[in-house]
Amino acid sequence: MNFRKDINGLRAIAVIAVVLFHFNENWMPGGFAGVDVFFVISGFLMTGIIFKKIEQDNFSILNFYVARANRIIPALAALCFVLLLLGWFFLNPVDYKALGKHAGSSVMFVSNIIYWKDSGYFDAASQEKWLLHTWSLSVEWQFYILYPLVLVAMRKLMSLRFMKATILIGTIIGFVFSVLITYKSPSAAFYLLPTRAWEMMIGGVAYLYPINANEKTKKIMEWAGIALIVLSYFLLSEHNLWPGYLSFVPVIGAFLLIQANRSNSIVTDHIIFQRLGKWSYSIYLWHWPLVVAMYFYNLSQQFIFYGIALSVLLGFLSNKYIESINFKTRFSSSIDYLKCKPVYFSTTLFVLSGVIYLSNGMLGRFEGQAAEKYQNAMQAIGDWEYPKPNLIVHNTEVRFIKGNSDKNILFIGASHIEQTFPYAEKIRSPFNIYYVTDGGCFIAPSFEHPLSDCANIQNYEKIITGVNFDKIITSIYTLDRDLSDNSVTKNQQIVQRVKEYNEFLKFAKENAKEVYMILGEPKGSEFDPKLSVRNNLNTFITRQQARKYYSLHYEALEQLDEKDGVYIIDPIDYLCDDVCMTMDDNYKFYYKDATHMRPWYAKEKLAYLESIFNK
């Protein structure tokens, strides 16, 4: 396709937003929508390339794949190689192993699937993942693989006119599907191709159905598009479900700007936007590792400005010396396509990444106690025993442990209820034990979680009235989760949650003989195996430190009118002596992360719950 300055400038508008959002989300709260703009651009360009060749009846899928590999892989491979090289010197085995996993998935263009599978309540902070941003490249690559295959198959079955109409209809269906899945499974909707494909397809619609307009109308379209994109950058935030229906705003903005096709725009044609647009792919690649470095090494906020400048510099250098390399795109026979050099870059890096991952982050670099501590940390991370539901009761998912009596116990809450499961399974209580949980959620209808509808625990009336429970055990742990940054709104949320939790306690007391409330366990970065070995943290915290984390909980207890008659259990009284230890003398970590016990520790230390099961 002919080079279009407006699209190059649109790339700049997209990458500026993404970079600013990642370095400081307060500057541009909806800057993540820049990725959606990139998707529209990709769809437009790829549709143009494919359809032009199909219309000329000389489209080659292999040529198309090679061209995409030559464009995308070299700069990505260079980034991964540099990170793996630096990781050898600066990352401990725990973090180096994770980098190996993510680098391998990135060069194979499946990182979006890996990050989706790893996402959820126990997911590591995004700032710990050096290559998290490659999820969008994986989505695009998967689209590049499938899209031409579908179009070639369609061409054998229908005319070009019907092909175009099918793409238009598919785009509309894809958008509706994306909206529905965003509500049902937000994480899958964010990371996976099926819910993102419509954004690239609408770019295709822009190519297939160009709007012929006069200059005045084009200018209106351009400015309307810019306005929609920029408004989305400032009015949206990470608290919005995404992509969802709101993604239509920046996407249609990009669509309008592309349709305007104004090569003499005072915005997109500006030299700064043209330069940034030219370097945008490499800027996107290099900026995120700099953001992660700030987090890893606790660099001051002043580094943000250096980080942004360095992102642009590295983007410029990468574009000039790596992206500009002209690799061979046409080969005389099918077997000759195996000579595509960028494919070997990916393969080599995949093997190297695999070696790093399988060797536990090159653990052999360390000896003695250090190696033992790192090994124990890797064993602790992800150590969790909570099975999938094995029973459905009144449309509620239940983990059920059968006893030998007709008495029933209900454990209801979030992951801090889930962590008691190994102990409940171990003691073989005579009670039938029901676990009804939603990770990260709180028993209050007003509570909203970005990754879950919390339906199991918020619809507690169904399960409690449907089964005759002798005892109900709950936790107040997530009372202060996902609160607003605004102090006024935050206080309103707390008041509302306390009110609704009161209603739950009242309902529970009316329908069970005994009700128990478990307060928070000792927690903190010292308990997190990953942070402990990375920052060489203390192996204990004091009781005072442990209780300080829960000051809001203790204040809320005073406001719970229905706590009378509820048995309140404070784990800190049982798990701490003068101090709360984070590991034993053999560097065996007690927790899997900063807040959750490992199964073996729960089995040993939750004996304070024994009376509940046997009383």
C-alpha positions as CSV (number, residue, x, y, z in Angstrom):
1,M,0.0,0.0,0.0
2,N,1.0,3.6,-0.5
3,F,2.5,5.3,2.5
4,R,-0.1,7.4,4.3
5,K,1.0,10.3,6.5
6,D,-2.3,10.4,8.4
7,I,-1.9,6.8,9.5
8,N,1.7,7.3,10.5
9,G,0.6,10.3,12.6
10,L,-2.2,8.2,14.1
11,R,0.4,5.7,15.2
12,A,2.0,8.5,17.1
13,I,-1.3,9.4,18.8
14,A,-1.6,5.8,19.8
15,V,2.0,5.3,21.1
16,I,2.1,8.6,23.0
17,A,-1.0,7.6,25.0
18,V,0.3,4.1,25.8
19,V,3.7,5.4,26.9
20,L,2.3,8.2,29.1
21,F,-0.3,5.8,30.7
22,H,2.3,3.2,31.6
23,F,4.8,5.7,33.1
24,N,2.1,7.5,35.0
25,E,-1.5,6.5,34.6
26,N,-2.7,9.7,36.2
27,W,-1.5,11.7,33.2
28,M,-3.7,9.8,30.8
29,P,-6.0,7.4,32.7
30,G,-7.4,5.8,29.5
31,G,-4.1,5.7,27.6
32,F,-4.4,2.0,27.3
33,A,-6.9,2.6,24.5
34,G,-3.9,3.4,22.3
35,V,-3.5,-0.3,21.8
36,D,-7.0,-0.5,20.4
37,V,-6.1,2.3,17.9
38,F,-3.1,0.2,16.8
39,F,-5.4,-2.7,16.2
40,V,-7.6,-0.6,13.9
41,I,-4.5,0.6,11.9
42,S,-3.3,-3.0,11.5
43,G,-6.6,-4.2,10.3
44,F,-6.8,-1.4,7.7
45,L,-3.3,-2.1,6.4
46,M,-3.5,-5.8,6.3
47,T,-6.9,-5.8,4.6
48,G,-5.5,-3.4,2.0
49,I,-2.5,-5.6,1.3
50,I,-4.5,-8.8,1.1
51,F,-7.4,-7.5,-1.0
52,K,-5.2,-5.7,-3.5
53,K,-3.4,-8.9,-4.2
54,I,-6.7,-11.0,-4.2
55,E,-8.2,-8.6,-6.7
56,Q,-5.1,-9.0,-8.9
57,D,-5.4,-12.8,-8.4
58,N,-1.7,-13.0,-7.3
59,F,-2.0,-13.2,-3.5
60,S,0.6,-15.5,-1.8
61,I,-0.1,-16.4,1.8
62,L,3.6,-17.4,2.3
63,N,4.8,-14.1,1.0
64,F,2.4,-12.4,3.3
65,Y,3.6,-14.3,6.3
66,V,7.3,-13.7,5.5
67,A,6.6,-9.9,5.1
68,R,4.9,-9.8,8.5
69,A,7.8,-11.8,10.1
70,N,10.4,-9.5,8.6
71,R,8.4,-6.5,10.0
72,I,7.7,-7.7,13.5
73,I,10.2,-10.3,14.6
74,P,13.7,-8.6,14.4
75,A,13.0,-5.7,16.8
76,L,11.1,-8.0,19.1
77,A,13.8,-10.6,19.1
78,A,16.4,-7.9,19.8
79,L,14.4,-6.7,22.8
80,C,14.1,-10.3,24.2
81,F,17.8,-11.0,23.6
82,V,18.8,-7.8,25.5
83,L,16.5,-8.6,28.4
84,L,17.7,-12.2,28.7
85,L,21.3,-11.0,28.5
86,L,20.8,-8.4,31.2
87,G,18.7,-10.8,33.2
88,W,21.7,-13.1,33.6
89,F,23.6,-10.4,35.5
90,F,20.8,-8.5,37.3
91,L,17.9,-10.9,38.0
92,N,17.7,-13.6,40.6
93,P,16.6,-17.1,39.5
94,V,13.0,-16.6,40.5
95,D,12.6,-13.5,38.3
96,Y,14.9,-14.9,35.6
97,K,12.8,-18.0,35.3
98,A,9.7,-15.9,34.8
99,L,11.4,-13.8,32.2
100,G,12.4,-17.0,30.3
101,K,8.8,-18.1,30.2
102,H,7.6,-14.8,29.0
103,A,10.3,-14.3,26.4
104,G,9.7,-17.7,24.9
105,S,5.9,-17.1,24.7
106,S,6.6,-13.6,23.2
107,V,8.7,-14.8,20.3
108,M,6.2,-17.6,19.6
109,F,3.4,-15.1,19.7
110,V,1.3,-16.8,22.3
111,S,2.1,-14.5,25.2
112,N,-1.5,-13.2,25.3
113,I,-2.6,-16.8,26.1
114,I,0.0,-17.2,28.8
115,Y,-0.9,-13.9,30.5
116,W,-4.6,-14.7,30.2
117,K,-4.0,-18.1,31.9
118,D,-1.9,-16.4,34.6
119,S,-4.4,-13.6,35.1
120,G,-6.8,-13.5,38.1
121,Y,-6.8,-12.7,41.7
122,F,-3.3,-14.3,42.4
123,D,-1.7,-12.8,39.3
124,A,1.6,-11.1,39.9
125,A,1.7,-7.3,39.6
126,S,1.8,-6.2,35.9
127,Q,5.0,-4.2,36.7
128,E,6.8,-7.5,37.4
129,K,6.4,-8.8,33.9
130,W,9.1,-7.4,31.6
131,L,7.3,-8.5,28.4
132,L,3.6,-8.0,29.4
133,H,3.1,-5.6,26.6
134,T,3.8,-8.2,23.9
135,W,0.3,-9.6,24.5
136,S,-0.9,-7.2,21.8
137,L,1.7,-8.3,19.3
138,S,0.6,-11.9,19.9
139,V,-3.0,-10.9,19.2
140,E,-2.0,-9.2,16.0
141,W,0.2,-12.1,14.8
142,Q,-2.6,-14.6,15.4
143,F,-4.9,-12.3,13.4
144,Y,-2.2,-12.2,10.6
145,I,-2.1,-16.0,10.5
146,L,-5.9,-16.6,10.4
147,Y,-7.2,-13.6,8.5
148,P,-5.6,-14.3,5.1
149,L,-6.6,-18.0,5.3
150,V,-10.2,-17.0,5.9
151,L,-10.2,-14.5,3.1
152,V,-8.7,-16.9,0.6
153,A,-11.3,-19.5,1.6
154,M,-14.1,-16.9,1.2
155,R,-12.8,-15.9,-2.2
156,K,-13.3,-19.5,-3.4
157,L,-16.9,-19.4,-2.2
158,M,-18.1,-15.9,-3.0
159,S,-17.6,-12.7,-5.0
160,L,-15.6,-9.8,-3.7
161,R,-18.8,-7.9,-3.0
162,F,-20.1,-10.6,-0.7
163,M,-16.7,-10.9,0.9
164,K,-16.8,-7.2,1.8
165,A,-20.3,-7.5,3.2
166,T,-19.3,-10.6,5.2
167,I,-16.5,-8.7,6.8
168,L,-18.8,-5.8,7.7
169,I,-21.4,-8.2,9.3
170,G,-18.6,-10.1,11.0
171,T,-17.3,-6.9,12.5
172,I,-20.7,-6.0,14.0
173,I,-21.1,-9.6,15.4
174,G,-17.6,-9.5,16.7
175,F,-18.3,-6.2,18.6
176,V,-21.4,-7.6,20.2
177,F,-19.6,-10.8,21.1
178,S,-16.7,-8.7,22.7
179,V,-19.2,-6.8,24.8
180,L,-20.9,-9.9,26.1
181,I,-17.6,-11.7,26.9
182,T,-16.2,-8.7,28.6
183,Y,-19.0,-8.9,31.2
184,K,-18.8,-12.7,31.5
185,S,-15.0,-13.1,31.4
186,P,-13.1,-9.8,31.5
187,S,-9.6,-11.3,31.5
188,A,-10.3,-13.5,28.5
189,A,-11.9,-10.6,26.7
190,F,-8.9,-8.4,27.3
191,Y,-6.2,-10.8,26.1
192,L,-7.6,-13.1,23.5
193,L,-8.1,-12.7,19.7
194,P,-11.8,-13.5,19.4
195,T,-12.8,-10.4,21.4
196,R,-10.2,-8.2,19.8
197,A,-10.6,-9.3,16.1
198,W,-13.5,-6.9,15.5
199,E,-11.2,-3.9,16.2
200,M,-8.9,-5.1,13.4
201,M,-11.8,-6.0,11.2
202,I,-13.3,-2.5,11.5
203,G,-10.0,-1.2,10.1
204,G,-10.7,-3.6,7.2
205,V,-14.1,-2.1,6.8
206,A,-12.5,1.3,6.5
207,Y,-10.5,0.1,3.6
208,L,-13.3,-1.8,1.9
209,Y,-15.9,0.9,2.3
210,P,-14.1,4.2,1.9
211,I,-16.1,7.4,2.4
212,N,-15.9,9.8,-0.5
213,A,-16.3,13.3,0.9
214,N,-15.2,16.8,0.1
215,E,-12.3,18.4,2.0
216,K,-14.6,20.2,4.5
217,T,-16.3,17.0,5.5
218,K,-13.0,15.2,5.7
219,K,-11.7,17.8,8.1
220,I,-14.8,17.3,10.3
221,M,-14.3,13.6,10.2
222,E,-10.7,13.9,11.1
223,W,-11.3,16.2,14.1
224,A,-14.2,14.1,15.3
225,G,-11.9,11.1,15.2
226,I,-9.2,12.9,17.1
227,A,-11.6,14.2,19.6
228,L,-13.1,10.7,20.3
229,I,-9.6,9.2,20.7
230,V,-8.3,11.9,23.0
231,L,-11.5,12.0,25.1
232,S,-11.2,8.2,25.6
233,Y,-7.6,8.7,26.8
234,F,-8.8,11.2,29.5
235,L,-12.3,10.0,30.4
236,L,-11.7,6.2,30.6
237,S,-9.6,4.5,33.3
238,E,-8.5,1.0,34.2
239,H,-11.6,0.7,36.4
240,N,-13.7,0.4,33.2
241,L,-14.4,-3.1,31.9
242,W,-12.3,-3.4,28.8
243,P,-12.7,-3.9,25.9
244,G,-16.5,-3.9,26.3
245,Y,-18.8,-1.3,24.7
246,L,-16.6,1.6,25.7
247,S,-13.9,0.4,23.3
248,F,-16.1,1.6,20.5
249,V,-15.2,5.2,21.3
250,P,-11.4,5.1,20.4
251,V,-12.0,2.5,17.7
252,I,-14.6,4.6,15.9
253,G,-12.3,7.6,16.4
254,A,-9.5,5.8,14.6
255,F,-12.0,4.6,11.9
256,L,-13.1,8.2,11.2
257,L,-9.5,9.5,11.1
258,I,-8.5,6.8,8.6
259,Q,-11.6,7.5,6.5
260,A,-10.8,11.2,6.4
261,N,-7.5,10.4,4.7
262,R,-6.0,13.9,5.1
263,S,-2.3,13.9,4.3
264,N,-2.0,17.6,5.0
265,S,-3.4,17.6,8.5
266,I,-1.9,20.1,11.0
267,V,-1.9,17.3,13.6
268,T,-0.9,14.0,12.0
269,D,1.3,15.6,9.4
270,H,3.3,17.5,12.0
271,I,7.0,16.5,11.9
272,I,6.9,15.4,15.6
273,F,4.0,13.1,15.0
274,Q,5.6,11.8,11.8
275,R,8.8,10.9,13.5
276,L,7.1,9.3,16.5
277,G,4.8,7.4,14.2
278,K,7.8,6.1,12.3
279,W,9.4,4.9,15.5
280,S,6.2,3.9,17.2
281,Y,6.6,0.1,17.0
282,S,10.1,0.2,18.5
283,I,9.1,2.8,21.1
284,Y,6.2,0.5,22.1
285,L,8.6,-2.4,22.5
286,W,11.2,-0.6,24.6
287,H,9.2,1.6,26.8
288,W,7.6,-1.1,29.0
289,P,10.8,-2.8,30.2
290,L,11.9,0.7,31.4
291,V,8.6,1.0,33.3
292,V,9.2,-2.4,34.9
293,A,12.8,-1.4,35.8
294,M,11.4,1.6,37.7
295,Y,9.3,-0.8,39.7
296,F,11.9,-3.4,40.2
297,Y,14.6,-1.1,41.5
298,N,12.3,1.4,43.3
299,L,13.5,4.3,41.2
300,S,12.1,7.7,42.0
301,Q,9.3,9.4,40.1
302,Q,12.0,11.7,38.6
303,F,13.1,8.8,36.5
304,I,9.8,8.9,34.6
305,F,11.0,11.7,32.4
306,Y,14.3,10.0,31.7
307,G,12.4,6.8,31.0
308,I,10.1,8.5,28.5
309,A,13.1,10.1,26.8
310,L,15.0,6.9,26.8
311,S,12.0,5.1,25.3
312,V,12.0,7.5,22.3
313,L,15.8,7.2,21.9
314,L,15.8,3.4,22.0
315,G,12.8,3.5,19.6
316,F,14.7,5.7,17.2
317,L,17.8,3.5,17.3
318,S,15.8,0.3,17.0
319,N,13.9,1.6,14.0
320,K,17.1,2.9,12.3
321,Y,19.3,-0.1,12.8
322,I,17.0,-3.1,13.2
323,E,13.6,-2.3,11.6
324,S,15.3,-0.9,8.5
325,I,17.1,-4.1,7.7
326,N,15.8,-5.5,4.4
327,F,15.3,-9.2,4.7
328,K,14.4,-11.3,1.7
329,T,10.6,-11.5,1.2
330,R,10.2,-13.6,-2.0
331,F,11.5,-17.1,-2.6
332,S,11.5,-19.3,-5.7
333,S,10.0,-22.4,-4.0
334,S,8.0,-23.4,-1.0
335,I,11.0,-25.0,0.7
336,D,13.0,-21.8,0.2
337,Y,10.7,-20.0,2.6
338,L,12.5,-21.9,5.4
339,K,15.4,-19.5,4.7
340,C,13.4,-16.6,6.3
341,K,15.9,-15.3,8.7
342,P,13.6,-13.7,11.3
343,V,12.0,-17.2,11.9
344,Y,15.4,-18.4,13.0
345,F,15.7,-15.4,15.4
346,S,12.5,-16.5,17.0
347,T,13.4,-20.2,17.2
348,T,16.8,-19.5,18.7
349,L,15.4,-17.2,21.4
350,F,12.6,-19.7,22.1
351,V,15.2,-22.4,22.8
352,L,17.3,-20.1,24.9
353,S,14.2,-19.0,26.9
354,G,13.3,-22.6,27.4
355,V,16.7,-23.5,28.8
356,I,16.5,-20.5,31.2
357,Y,13.0,-21.6,32.3
358,L,13.8,-25.3,32.7
359,S,17.0,-24.6,34.6
360,N,14.9,-22.6,37.1
361,G,16.4,-19.3,36.0
362,M,19.9,-20.7,35.8
363,L,19.9,-21.6,39.5
364,G,23.4,-23.0,39.1
365,R,24.7,-19.4,39.2
366,F,24.2,-19.6,43.0
367,E,25.4,-22.0,45.7
368,G,24.6,-23.0,49.3
369,Q,22.0,-21.1,51.3
370,A,21.3,-18.7,48.5
371,A,20.5,-21.4,46.0
372,E,18.4,-23.2,48.7
373,K,16.4,-20.0,49.4
374,Y,15.7,-19.4,45.7
375,Q,14.7,-23.0,45.2
376,N,12.3,-22.8,48.1
377,A,10.9,-19.5,46.8
378,M,10.1,-21.1,43.4
379,Q,8.4,-24.0,45.1
380,A,6.3,-21.6,47.3
381,I,5.1,-19.4,44.4
382,G,1.8,-20.7,43.1
383,D,1.5,-23.4,45.9
384,W,-2.2,-23.5,46.3
385,E,-4.8,-26.3,46.8
386,Y,-8.3,-25.3,46.1
387,P,-10.2,-27.6,43.7
388,K,-12.6,-26.9,41.0
389,P,-16.3,-26.9,42.0
390,N,-17.7,-30.5,42.4
391,L,-21.3,-29.6,43.1
392,I,-23.9,-27.1,42.0
393,V,-26.5,-26.1,44.6
394,H,-29.2,-23.6,43.7
395,N,-27.1,-22.3,40.8
396,T,-24.2,-21.8,43.1
397,E,-20.8,-23.4,42.6
398,V,-19.7,-25.4,45.6
399,R,-16.6,-27.3,46.7
400,F,-18.1,-30.1,48.8
401,I,-16.4,-32.3,51.4
402,K,-18.8,-35.1,52.5
403,G,-18.9,-36.0,56.1
404,N,-20.6,-38.9,57.9
405,S,-23.5,-37.0,59.5
406,D,-26.5,-34.8,58.4
407,K,-25.0,-31.6,59.8
408,N,-23.6,-29.0,57.4
409,I,-21.0,-26.2,57.6
410,L,-20.8,-23.3,55.1
411,F,-17.5,-21.5,54.4
412,I,-18.3,-18.4,52.4
413,G,-16.0,-15.6,51.3
414,A,-13.0,-14.9,49.1
415,S,-9.5,-16.5,48.9
416,H,-8.9,-16.2,52.6
417,I,-11.7,-18.6,53.1
418,E,-10.3,-20.8,50.3
419,Q,-7.0,-21.1,52.1
420,T,-8.7,-23.0,54.9
421,F,-9.7,-25.8,52.5
422,P,-6.6,-28.0,52.9
423,Y,-7.1,-28.0,56.7
424,A,-10.8,-28.8,56.3
425,E,-10.0,-31.7,54.0
426,K,-7.3,-33.0,56.4
427,I,-9.2,-33.3,59.6
428,R,-12.1,-35.4,58.3
429,S,-14.8,-33.6,60.1
430,P,-18.2,-35.4,60.6
431,F,-19.9,-32.3,59.1
432,N,-20.7,-32.0,55.4
433,I,-18.6,-29.0,54.4
434,Y,-19.7,-26.5,51.7
435,Y,-17.2,-23.9,50.3
436,V,-18.8,-21.1,48.4
437,T,-16.2,-18.5,47.3
438,D,-15.2,-15.9,44.8
439,G,-11.6,-14.8,44.8
440,G,-11.0,-11.1,45.6
441,C,-14.7,-10.5,46.3
442,F,-16.6,-9.2,49.4
443,I,-20.1,-10.2,50.6
444,A,-21.8,-6.9,49.6
445,P,-23.9,-6.3,46.5
446,S,-22.3,-2.9,46.0
447,F,-18.8,-4.5,45.8
448,E,-17.5,-4.6,42.2
449,H,-14.5,-6.7,41.1
450,P,-12.8,-6.1,37.7
451,L,-12.4,-9.8,37.1
452,S,-15.4,-11.4,38.6
453,D,-19.2,-10.8,39.0
454,C,-18.9,-12.2,42.6
455,A,-22.2,-13.9,42.0
456,N,-21.5,-17.0,44.2
457,I,-21.1,-15.1,47.5
458,Q,-23.2,-12.0,46.8
459,N,-26.2,-14.3,46.1
460,Y,-25.8,-15.9,49.5
461,E,-29.5,-16.2,50.2
462,K,-29.9,-19.0,47.6
463,I,-27.4,-21.3,49.2
464,I,-28.1,-20.5,52.8
465,T,-31.9,-21.0,52.5
466,G,-31.4,-24.0,50.2
467,V,-29.4,-26.0,52.7
468,N,-29.9,-26.3,56.4
469,F,-26.5,-25.1,57.8
470,D,-25.5,-25.6,61.5
471,K,-22.6,-23.2,61.1
472,I,-21.5,-20.5,58.8
473,I,-17.9,-19.2,58.6
474,T,-17.0,-16.0,56.8
475,S,-14.1,-13.5,56.6
476,I,-14.0,-9.7,56.6
477,Y,-10.6,-9.7,54.8
478,T,-11.7,-8.1,51.5
479,L,-13.7,-5.3,53.1
480,D,-11.2,-2.7,52.0
481,R,-10.3,-4.2,48.6
482,D,-10.7,-2.1,45.4
483,L,-11.7,1.1,47.2
484,S,-11.7,4.5,45.4
485,D,-8.7,6.8,45.6
486,N,-11.1,9.6,46.3
487,S,-11.4,9.9,50.1
488,V,-15.1,10.9,50.1
489,T,-16.1,8.1,47.7
490,K,-13.9,5.7,49.7
491,N,-15.7,6.5,53.0
492,Q,-19.1,6.1,51.3
493,Q,-18.0,2.7,49.9
494,I,-16.9,1.6,53.4
495,V,-20.1,2.7,55.0
496,Q,-22.1,0.9,52.3
497,R,-20.1,-2.3,52.6
498,V,-20.4,-2.4,56.4
499,K,-24.1,-1.9,56.1
500,E,-24.5,-4.7,53.6
501,Y,-22.2,-7.0,55.6
502,N,-24.4,-6.3,58.6
503,E,-27.3,-7.6,56.6
504,F,-25.4,-10.7,55.7
505,L,-24.5,-11.4,59.3
506,K,-28.1,-10.9,60.4
507,F,-29.3,-13.3,57.7
508,A,-26.7,-15.8,58.6
509,K,-27.6,-15.7,62.3
510,E,-31.2,-16.2,61.4
511,N,-30.5,-19.3,59.4
512,A,-27.7,-21.0,61.3
513,K,-27.0,-22.0,64.9
514,E,-23.5,-20.5,64.9
515,V,-21.8,-17.9,62.9
516,Y,-18.0,-17.3,62.8
517,M,-16.1,-14.3,61.4
518,I,-12.3,-14.7,60.7
519,L,-10.2,-11.6,60.8
520,G,-7.1,-11.0,58.7
521,E,-3.9,-13.2,59.0
522,P,-0.4,-11.7,59.2
523,K,0.6,-10.3,55.8
524,G,3.0,-8.0,54.0
525,S,5.8,-8.0,51.4
526,E,8.0,-9.9,53.9
527,F,5.8,-13.0,53.5
528,D,6.0,-12.9,49.6
529,P,8.7,-15.4,48.5
530,K,9.3,-13.5,45.3
531,L,9.7,-10.1,47.1
532,S,11.6,-11.6,50.0
533,V,14.4,-13.1,47.8
534,R,14.4,-10.1,45.4
535,N,14.8,-7.5,48.2
536,N,16.4,-9.6,51.0
537,L,13.6,-8.7,53.4
538,N,13.2,-9.5,57.0
539,T,12.0,-13.0,58.0
540,F,9.4,-11.7,60.4
541,I,7.1,-8.8,61.3
542,T,6.0,-7.7,64.7
543,R,2.5,-8.2,66.0
544,Q,2.0,-4.4,65.9
545,Q,2.9,-4.3,62.2
546,A,0.5,-7.2,61.5
547,R,-2.4,-5.4,63.2
548,K,-1.6,-2.1,61.6
549,Y,-2.6,-3.5,58.2
550,Y,-6.1,-4.1,59.5
551,S,-6.8,-0.8,61.3
552,L,-9.7,-0.3,58.9
553,H,-11.1,-3.7,59.7
554,Y,-11.0,-3.0,63.5
555,E,-12.8,0.3,62.9
556,A,-15.4,-1.5,60.8
557,L,-16.0,-4.1,63.6
558,E,-17.1,-1.3,65.9
559,Q,-19.8,-0.4,63.3
560,L,-21.1,-4.0,62.9
561,D,-24.2,-4.0,64.9
562,E,-24.8,-7.7,64.1
563,K,-21.5,-8.9,65.4
564,D,-23.1,-9.6,68.7
565,G,-23.6,-13.4,68.8
566,V,-20.9,-13.9,66.2
567,Y,-17.8,-15.8,67.2
568,I,-14.8,-13.6,66.1
569,I,-11.5,-15.3,65.4
570,D,-8.3,-13.3,65.1
571,P,-5.6,-15.4,63.4
572,I,-2.8,-13.1,64.6
573,D,-3.4,-14.3,68.1
574,Y,-2.6,-17.9,67.0
575,L,0.0,-17.5,64.3
576,C,2.3,-15.0,66.0
577,D,4.3,-15.1,69.3
578,D,6.3,-12.0,69.9
579,V,6.7,-11.7,66.1
580,C,5.1,-13.3,63.0
581,M,7.6,-15.4,61.2
582,T,7.6,-15.7,57.4
583,M,9.6,-18.9,57.0
584,D,11.2,-21.7,59.1
585,D,14.9,-22.2,59.8
586,N,15.4,-24.1,56.6
587,Y,14.1,-21.1,54.4
588,K,10.8,-22.9,53.8
589,F,8.3,-20.1,53.1
590,Y,5.0,-20.1,54.9
591,Y,3.1,-18.2,52.3
592,K,2.7,-18.4,48.5
593,D,2.5,-14.6,48.2
594,A,2.2,-11.6,50.5
595,T,-1.2,-12.6,51.9
596,H,-2.0,-16.3,51.3
597,M,-0.8,-19.4,53.2
598,R,0.6,-22.4,51.6
599,P,-1.4,-25.6,52.0
600,W,1.1,-27.4,54.2
601,Y,1.3,-24.4,56.5
602,A,-2.5,-24.2,56.7
603,K,-2.7,-27.8,57.6
604,E,-0.3,-27.3,60.5
605,K,-1.3,-23.9,61.8
606,L,-5.1,-23.7,61.4
607,A,-5.8,-25.9,64.4
608,Y,-7.6,-22.9,66.0
609,L,-10.4,-23.8,63.6
610,E,-10.7,-27.4,64.9
611,S,-13.4,-26.6,67.4
612,I,-15.6,-25.3,64.6
613,F,-15.4,-28.7,62.8
614,N,-15.9,-30.9,65.8
615,K,-18.0,-28.9,68.3
